């Protein structure tokens, strides 16, 4: 491990590399909830998310000796999880719906700012998005990927990434607006 980024888990990581099962369980418990939620946002199926989470941790523990410490172990694990999810999605041949710009309605962001919408409402709305739009939305909005990186990663054009993102935002706004008016 390099000294570039200090990791508060350095000793725990070293114990894991030595095969300490208790340390591995502690590292798993520390990150499993957040990584499961990421998996679930990416694939929207609980059993697939659980499988991907386990595969991600197996891969992390297998590759932990090569962890150089250039980021935190949490950031490194997040990258593994995203890659596992994307590989899984690619195997299912993710499809993107072609959209014309005129199909999208721009709704000002302030329309949803003062309503009683919970994090669970948002999470459920994200899970209901069509797969292509959901994946782009999660990568761009929640994980901070640039559209050029999403396009390269998913093998789509940058304009497709942008249109899928706009579609996702529009669908989320519609879904959450309906939720507000149901109250």
C-alpha positions in Angstrom: 0.0 0.0 0.0 1.3 3.4 -0.9 1.4 6.4 1.4 -0.5 8.6 -1.1 -3.8 8.5 0.7 -4.0 7.7 4.4 -6.6 5.1 5.1 -8.0 4.7 8.6 -8.5 1.0 7.7 -4.8 0.3 7.0 -4.4 -2.2 9.9 -7.7 -3.8 9.2 -6.7 -4.2 5.5 -3.4 -5.8 6.5 -5.2 -8.2 8.7 -7.6 -9.1 5.9 -4.6 -9.7 3.5 -3.2 -12.1 6.1 -6.5 -14.0 5.9 -8.0 -12.9 9.3 -11.7 -13.8 8.9 -12.8 -11.5 11.8 -11.1 -8.6 10.1 -12.7 -9.5 6.8 -16.1 -9.6 8.5 -15.5 -6.2 10.1 -14.5 -4.7 6.7 -17.6 -6.3 5.1 -19.9 -4.9 7.9 -18.4 -1.5 7.5 -19.2 -1.2 3.7 -21.9 -3.8 2.9 -25.0 -1.6 3.4 -23.7 1.3 1.3 -22.4 -1.1 -1.4 -25.7 -3.1 -1.4 -27.7 0.1 -1.9 -25.4 1.0 -4.8 -25.9 -2.4 -6.4 -29.7 -2.1 -5.9 -29.7 1.3 -7.6 -27.8 -0.1 -10.5 -29.8 -3.3 -11.1 -33.1 -2.7 -9.2 -33.5 -6.4 -8.3 -32.8 -7.4 -4.7 -31.6 -10.9 -5.4 -29.3 -9.6 -8.2 -28.0 -6.8 -6.0 -27.2 -9.4 -3.2 -25.4 -11.6 -5.7 -23.4 -8.6 -7.1 -22.6 -7.5 -3.6 -21.1 -10.9 -2.7 -19.2 -11.1 -6.0 -17.8 -7.6 -5.4 -16.6 -8.5 -1.9 -15.1 -11.8 -3.1 -13.2 -9.9 -5.8 -12.1 -7.2 -3.3 -10.7 -9.7 -0.8 -9.0 -11.7 -3.7 -7.4 -8.5 -5.0 -6.7 -6.8 -1.7 -3.0 -7.7 -1.8 -2.7 -5.5 -4.9 -4.5 -2.5 -3.3 -1.9 0.3 -3.5 -3.6 2.8 -1.2 -4.0 5.5 -3.8 -7.5 6.0 -2.6 -9.5 4.8 0.4 -10.5 1.2 0.5 -14.1 2.4 0.4 -13.5 4.3 -2.9 -11.7 1.3 -4.3 -14.5 -1.1 -3.3 -17.1 1.3 -4.8 -15.2 1.1 -8.2 -15.2 -2.7 -8.0 -19.0 -2.7 -7.2 -19.8 -0.4 -10.1 -17.7 -2.5 -12.5 -19.4 -5.7 -11.3 -22.8 -4.1 -11.8 -21.9 -2.8 -15.3 -20.5 -6.1 -16.4 -23.7 -7.8 -15.2 -25.8 -5.3 -17.0 -23.8 -5.7 -20.2 -24.3 -9.4 -20.1 -28.1 -8.7 -20.2 -27.5 -6.5 -23.2 -28.7 -3.2 -21.7 -30.9 -1.4 -24.2 -31.4 2.3 -24.6 -34.6 3.9 -25.9 -33.9 6.4 -28.7 -35.3 9.8 -27.7 -35.8 13.0 -29.6 -35.2 16.2 -27.7 -38.7 17.3 -28.2 -40.1 14.4 -26.2 -38.4 15.8 -23.1 -40.1 18.5 -21.0 -37.8 20.7 -19.0 -39.3 21.2 -15.6 -37.7 23.9 -13.4 -35.9 22.3 -10.4 -37.6 24.6 -8.0 -40.9 22.9 -8.6 -39.9 20.0 -6.4 -37.9 21.9 -3.7 -40.6 22.5 -1.0 -42.4 19.2 -1.0 -42.3 16.5 1.6 -40.4 13.9 -0.4 -38.4 11.3 1.5 -35.1 9.6 0.6 -37.2 6.4 0.3 -39.5 8.0 -2.2 -36.5 9.0 -4.3 -35.0 5.6 -4.0 -38.2 3.8 -5.1 -38.6 6.2 -8.0 -35.1 5.5 -9.1 -35.7 1.7 -9.0 -38.8 2.2 -11.2 -36.8 3.9 -14.0 -36.2 2.0 -17.2 -32.8 0.2 -17.0 -30.8 2.4 -19.4 -32.1 5.6 -17.9 -31.6 4.3 -14.4 -28.0 3.3 -15.0 -27.0 6.6 -16.6 -28.8 8.5 -13.8 -27.1 6.6 -11.0 -23.7 7.0 -12.7 -24.0 10.7 -13.5 -26.2 12.0 -10.6 -25.2 9.8 -7.7 -21.7 8.7 -8.6 -20.5 11.8 -10.4 -19.4 10.3 -13.7 -19.1 12.6 -16.7 -21.3 11.8 -19.7 -18.2 11.1 -21.8 -17.0 8.5 -19.2 -20.5 7.0 -19.1 -20.6 6.8 -22.9 -17.2 5.1 -23.0 -18.1 2.7 -20.2 -21.4 1.6 -21.6 -20.5 1.7 -25.3 -23.0 4.4 -26.2 -22.7 7.9 -27.6 -22.3 10.9 -25.3 -25.6 12.3 -26.6 -27.4 9.0 -25.8 -26.0 9.3 -22.2 -27.3 12.9 -21.9 -30.7 12.1 -23.4 -31.1 9.0 -21.1 -30.1 11.2 -18.1 -32.7 13.9 -19.1 -35.2 11.1 -19.6 -34.5 9.8 -16.1 -34.7 13.2 -14.5 -38.0 13.9 -16.3 -39.4 10.5 -15.2 -38.2 11.1 -11.6 -39.8 14.5 -11.6 -43.1 13.1 -12.9 -43.1 10.3 -10.4 -42.2 12.5 -7.4 -44.7 15.2 -8.4 -47.4 12.5 -8.5 -46.3 11.4 -5.1 -46.6 14.9 -3.8 -50.1 15.4 -5.2 -51.3 12.0 -3.7 -50.6 13.3 -0.2 
